[in-house]
Amino acid sequence: MGEEVRKRVRGTTRISAKHQVTIPVEALRQAGLEPGDVLRVEADGERIVMRRVENPFLRFAGTLTGVYPPGYLDALRDEWR
């Protein structure tokens, strides 16, 4: 009796008073986004574009496994001491 019930349309969101937005879970799934992903947010006219920011160090970490013989890097580090 005084409070109006608002129905939400699936796939839509609303900007809060603190300028926060909840992204619908289905959109996150389709984009392959997961908790902890970092996004760059840009305005493109009337559109807001969010792109995943990739850390190249994390992307390539561990890709050179097997390039150096066992113990080689430890021997190099010992030379620095």
OpenMM code with the backbone's topology and positions (N, CA, C; nanometers):
from openmm import Vec3, app, unit

residues = "MET GLY GLU GLU VAL ARG LYS ARG VAL ARG GLY THR THR ARG ILE SER ALA LYS HIS GLN VAL THR ILE PRO VAL GLU ALA LEU ARG GLN ALA GLY LEU GLU PRO GLY ASP VAL LEU ARG VAL GLU ALA ASP GLY GLU ARG ILE VAL MET ARG ARG VAL GLU ASN PRO PHE LEU ARG PHE ALA GLY THR LEU THR GLY VAL TYR PRO PRO GLY TYR LEU ASP ALA LEU ARG ASP GLU TRP ARG".split()
positions = [
    Vec3(0.0790, -0.1053, 0.0000),
    Vec3(0.0000, 0.0000, 0.0000),
    Vec3(0.0878, 0.1171, 0.0000),
    Vec3(0.1421, 0.1849, -0.0340),
    Vec3(0.2246, 0.2989, -0.0497),
    Vec3(0.3488, 0.2753, -0.1333),
    Vec3(0.4043, 0.1540, -0.1256),
    Vec3(0.5292, 0.1292, -0.1988),
    Vec3(0.5000, 0.0551, -0.3286),
    Vec3(0.5510, 0.1097, -0.4363),
    Vec3(0.5288, 0.0506, -0.5677),
    Vec3(0.6319, -0.0599, -0.5933),
    Vec3(0.5861, -0.1702, -0.6456),
    Vec3(0.6771, -0.2809, -0.6781),
    Vec3(0.7234, -0.2617, -0.8219),
    Vec3(0.8566, -0.2585, -0.8385),
    Vec3(0.9124, -0.2414, -0.9731),
    Vec3(0.9530, -0.3768, -1.0291),
    Vec3(0.9093, -0.4046, -1.1475),
    Vec3(0.9502, -0.5272, -1.2148),
    Vec3(1.0681, -0.4932, -1.3042),
    Vec3(1.1684, -0.5795, -1.3000),
    Vec3(1.2861, -0.5573, -1.3825),
    Vec3(1.2764, -0.6406, -1.5095),
    Vec3(1.3243, -0.5828, -1.6158),
    Vec3(1.3305, -0.6535, -1.7429),
    Vec3(1.4608, -0.7313, -1.7452),
    Vec3(1.4548, -0.8579, -1.7780),
    Vec3(1.5732, -0.9442, -1.7788),
    Vec3(1.6813, -0.8836, -1.8692),
    Vec3(1.8034, -0.8790, -1.8181),
    Vec3(1.9148, -0.8271, -1.8959),
    Vec3(1.9351, -0.6771, -1.8830),
    Vec3(1.8567, -0.6125, -1.7978),
    Vec3(1.8732, -0.4680, -1.7785),
    Vec3(1.9250, -0.4409, -1.6378),
    Vec3(1.9735, -0.3213, -1.6186),
    Vec3(2.0231, -0.2805, -1.4876),
    Vec3(1.9909, -0.1334, -1.4675),
    Vec3(2.0167, -0.0850, -1.3491),
    Vec3(1.9874, 0.0542, -1.3159),
    Vec3(2.1096, 0.1128, -1.2455),
    Vec3(2.1384, 0.2385, -1.2696),
    Vec3(2.2496, 0.3072, -1.2037),
    Vec3(2.2015, 0.3538, -1.0669),
    Vec3(2.2769, 0.3170, -0.9623),
    Vec3(2.2373, 0.3531, -0.8260),
    Vec3(2.2751, 0.4980, -0.7966),
    Vec3(2.2329, 0.5468, -0.6815),
    Vec3(2.2664, 0.6833, -0.6390),
    Vec3(2.4167, 0.7010, -0.6219),
    Vec3(2.4883, 0.5905, -0.5997),
    Vec3(2.6353, 0.5951, -0.5859),
    Vec3(2.7052, 0.5672, -0.7196),
    Vec3(2.6298, 0.5721, -0.8281),
    Vec3(2.6809, 0.5472, -0.9632),
    Vec3(2.7341, 0.4060, -0.9801),
    Vec3(2.6751, 0.3109, -0.9105),
    Vec3(2.7144, 0.1712, -0.9223),
    Vec3(2.6152, 0.0983, -1.0122),
    Vec3(2.6682, -0.0005, -1.0839),
    Vec3(2.5864, -0.0791, -1.1755),
    Vec3(2.6141, -0.2263, -1.1514),
    Vec3(2.5097, -0.3071, -1.1482),
    Vec3(2.5248, -0.4515, -1.1401),
    Vec3(2.5102, -0.5061, -1.2811),
    Vec3(2.6109, -0.5820, -1.3240),
    Vec3(2.6081, -0.6385, -1.4589),
    Vec3(2.5330, -0.7712, -1.4533),
    Vec3(2.4337, -0.7895, -1.5383),
    Vec3(2.3576, -0.9156, -1.5372),
    Vec3(2.4500, -1.0356, -1.5575),
    Vec3(2.4262, -1.1416, -1.4826),
    Vec3(2.5132, -1.2592, -1.4826),
    Vec3(2.5223, -1.3229, -1.6202),
    Vec3(2.4159, -1.3230, -1.6956),
    Vec3(2.4204, -1.3837, -1.8289),
    Vec3(2.5155, -1.3073, -1.9217),
    Vec3(2.5192, -1.1758, -1.9091),
    Vec3(2.6131, -1.0964, -1.9891),
    Vec3(2.7571, -1.1279, -1.9487),
    Vec3(2.7802, -1.1454, -1.8193),
    Vec3(2.9145, -1.1815, -1.7720),
    Vec3(2.9568, -1.3171, -1.8276),
    Vec3(2.8653, -1.4118, -1.8262),
    Vec3(2.8965, -1.5461, -1.8780),
    Vec3(2.9292, -1.5409, -2.0268),
    Vec3(2.8487, -1.4692, -2.1025),
    Vec3(2.8701, -1.4605, -2.2470),
    Vec3(3.0028, -1.3937, -2.2801),
    Vec3(3.0458, -1.2994, -2.1970),
    Vec3(3.1727, -1.2305, -2.2197),
    Vec3(3.2905, -1.3091, -2.1633),
    Vec3(3.2621, -1.4157, -2.0887),
    Vec3(3.3698, -1.4946, -2.0296),
    Vec3(3.4378, -1.4259, -1.9131),
    Vec3(3.3666, -1.3348, -1.8465),
    Vec3(3.4235, -1.2615, -1.7334),
    Vec3(3.4036, -1.3390, -1.6043),
    Vec3(3.5027, -1.3292, -1.5168),
    Vec3(3.4997, -1.3992, -1.3895),
    Vec3(3.5369, -1.3042, -1.2772),
    Vec3(3.5022, -1.3394, -1.1523),
    Vec3(3.5410, -1.2546, -1.0399),
    Vec3(3.6920, -1.2324, -1.0393),
    Vec3(3.7323, -1.1095, -1.0161),
    Vec3(3.8742, -1.0747, -1.0133),
    Vec3(3.9251, -1.0179, -1.1436),
    Vec3(3.8501, -1.0339, -1.2535),
    Vec3(3.8926, -0.9759, -1.3808),
    Vec3(3.8935, -0.8238, -1.3687),
    Vec3(3.9903, -0.7617, -1.4333),
    Vec3(4.0004, -0.6158, -1.4336),
    Vec3(3.9462, -0.5663, -1.5673),
    Vec3(3.8607, -0.4644, -1.5625),
    Vec3(3.7989, -0.4108, -1.6828),
    Vec3(3.8370, -0.2650, -1.7024),
    Vec3(3.8597, -0.2274, -1.8281),
    Vec3(3.8765, -0.0857, -1.8635),
    Vec3(3.7397, -0.0389, -1.9135),
    Vec3(3.6939, 0.0745, -1.8626),
    Vec3(3.5622, 0.1264, -1.8976),
    Vec3(3.5801, 0.2566, -1.9737),
    Vec3(3.5198, 0.2640, -2.0923),
    Vec3(3.5315, 0.3828, -2.1767),
    Vec3(3.3943, 0.4208, -2.2305),
    Vec3(3.3766, 0.5493, -2.2555),
    Vec3(3.2542, 0.5979, -2.3179),
    Vec3(3.2773, 0.6063, -2.4680),
    Vec3(3.1816, 0.5558, -2.5437),
    Vec3(3.1859, 0.5601, -2.6898),
    Vec3(3.0524, 0.6170, -2.7356),
    Vec3(3.0455, 0.7496, -2.7384),
    Vec3(2.9177, 0.8135, -2.7684),
    Vec3(2.8217, 0.7869, -2.6548),
    Vec3(2.7079, 0.7266, -2.6861),
    Vec3(2.6097, 0.6943, -2.5838),
    Vec3(2.6312, 0.5554, -2.5251),
    Vec3(2.7344, 0.4866, -2.5682),
    Vec3(2.7613, 0.3508, -2.5191),
    Vec3(2.8733, 0.3517, -2.4167),
    Vec3(2.8637, 0.2601, -2.3240),
    Vec3(2.9715, 0.2337, -2.2291),
    Vec3(3.0341, 0.1019, -2.2725),
    Vec3(3.1639, 0.1026, -2.2958),
    Vec3(3.2345, -0.0164, -2.3425),
    Vec3(3.3281, -0.0626, -2.2319),
    Vec3(3.3192, -0.1913, -2.1979),
    Vec3(3.4084, -0.2487, -2.0973),
    Vec3(3.4924, -0.3556, -2.1650),
    Vec3(3.6241, -0.3467, -2.1449),
    Vec3(3.7154, -0.4447, -2.2023),
    Vec3(3.8023, -0.5018, -2.0920),
    Vec3(3.8260, -0.6322, -2.0994),
    Vec3(3.9135, -0.6979, -2.0019),
    Vec3(4.0551, -0.6468, -2.0229),
    Vec3(4.1204, -0.6127, -1.9134),
    Vec3(4.2598, -0.5696, -1.9170),
    Vec3(4.3440, -0.6916, -1.8830),
    Vec3(4.4283, -0.7312, -1.9772),
    Vec3(4.5114, -0.8481, -1.9541),
    Vec3(4.6481, -0.8052, -1.9038),
    Vec3(4.6992, -0.8781, -1.8072),
    Vec3(4.8338, -0.8561, -1.7565),
    Vec3(4.9270, -0.9456, -1.8374),
    Vec3(5.0137, -0.8874, -1.9234),
    Vec3(5.0980, -0.9717, -2.0088),
    Vec3(5.1922, -1.0615, -1.9297),
    Vec3(5.2320, -1.0199, -1.8106),
    Vec3(5.3195, -1.1040, -1.7298),
    Vec3(5.2470, -1.2316, -1.6872),
    Vec3(5.1220, -1.2173, -1.6466),
    Vec3(5.0448, -1.3356, -1.6069),
    Vec3(5.0108, -1.4223, -1.7278),
    Vec3(4.9892, -1.3563, -1.8405),
    Vec3(4.9535, -1.4296, -1.9620),
    Vec3(5.0665, -1.5220, -2.0075),
    Vec3(5.1913, -1.4749, -1.9951),
    Vec3(5.3042, -1.5524, -2.0454),
    Vec3(5.3829, -1.6243, -1.9361),
    Vec3(5.3444, -1.6072, -1.8119),
    Vec3(5.4158, -1.6735, -1.7021),
    Vec3(5.4097, -1.8247, -1.7206),
    Vec3(5.5244, -1.8869, -1.7130),
    Vec3(5.5322, -2.0312, -1.7232),
    Vec3(5.5390, -2.0853, -1.8646),
    Vec3(5.5403, -1.9987, -1.9662),
    Vec3(5.5409, -2.0479, -2.1040),
    Vec3(5.6783, -2.0957, -2.1487),
    Vec3(5.7832, -2.0580, -2.0779),
    Vec3(5.9173, -2.1007, -2.1178),
    Vec3(5.9662, -2.2200, -2.0377),
    Vec3(5.8751, -2.2942, -1.9814),
    Vec3(5.9123, -2.4126, -1.9054),
    Vec3(5.9894, -2.5083, -1.9957),
    Vec3(6.1040, -2.5564, -1.9454),
    Vec3(6.1844, -2.6517, -2.0212),
    Vec3(6.2876, -2.5887, -2.1119),
    Vec3(6.2948, -2.4557, -2.1201),
    Vec3(6.3925, -2.3894, -2.2059),
    Vec3(6.5329, -2.4025, -2.1467),
    Vec3(6.5437, -2.3891, -2.0157),
    Vec3(6.6735, -2.3982, -1.9491),
    Vec3(6.6871, -2.5344, -1.8815),
    Vec3(6.8091, -2.5876, -1.8777),
    Vec3(6.8282, -2.7166, -1.8093),
    Vec3(6.8074, -2.7019, -1.6590),
    Vec3(6.7729, -2.8091, -1.5903),
    Vec3(6.7514, -2.8017, -1.4453),
    Vec3(6.8734, -2.7437, -1.3739),
    Vec3(6.8488, -2.6494, -1.2821),
    Vec3(6.9552, -2.5898, -1.2027),
    Vec3(7.0253, -2.4722, -1.2685),
    Vec3(6.9999, -2.4452, -1.3951),
    Vec3(7.0690, -2.3377, -1.4677),
    Vec3(7.0389, -2.2007, -1.4071),
    Vec3(6.9118, -2.1734, -1.3828),
    Vec3(6.8748, -2.0423, -1.3287),
    Vec3(6.9253, -2.0250, -1.1855),
    Vec3(6.9253, -2.1325, -1.1077),
    Vec3(6.9805, -2.1247, -0.9718),
    Vec3(7.1289, -2.0911, -0.9773),
    Vec3(7.2037, -2.1500, -1.0718),
    Vec3(7.3461, -2.1205, -1.0864),
    Vec3(7.3670, -1.9745, -1.1255),
    Vec3(7.2836, -1.9210, -1.2115),
    Vec3(7.2938, -1.7791, -1.2472),
    Vec3(7.2686, -1.6895, -1.1264),
    Vec3(7.1695, -1.7235, -1.0472),
    Vec3(7.1392, -1.6445, -0.9290),
    Vec3(7.2538, -1.6486, -0.8288),
    Vec3(7.3200, -1.7645, -0.8188),
    Vec3(7.4351, -1.7765, -0.7290),
    Vec3(7.5489, -1.6842, -0.7722),
    Vec3(7.5613, -1.6588, -0.9023),
    Vec3(7.6664, -1.5691, -0.9511),
    Vec3(7.6445, -1.4261, -0.9037),
    Vec3(7.5198, -1.3878, -0.8787),
    Vec3(7.4893, -1.2513, -0.8365),
    Vec3(7.5293, -1.2258, -0.6909),
    Vec3(7.5465, -1.3306, -0.6147),
    Vec3(7.5724, -1.3133, -0.4714),
    Vec3(7.7164, -1.2900, -0.4435),
] * unit.nanometer
topology = app.Topology()
chain = topology.addChain("A")
for resn in residues:
    res = topology.addResidue(resn, chain)
    for name in ("N", "CA", "C"):
        topology.addAtom(name, app.Element.getBySymbol(name[0]), res)
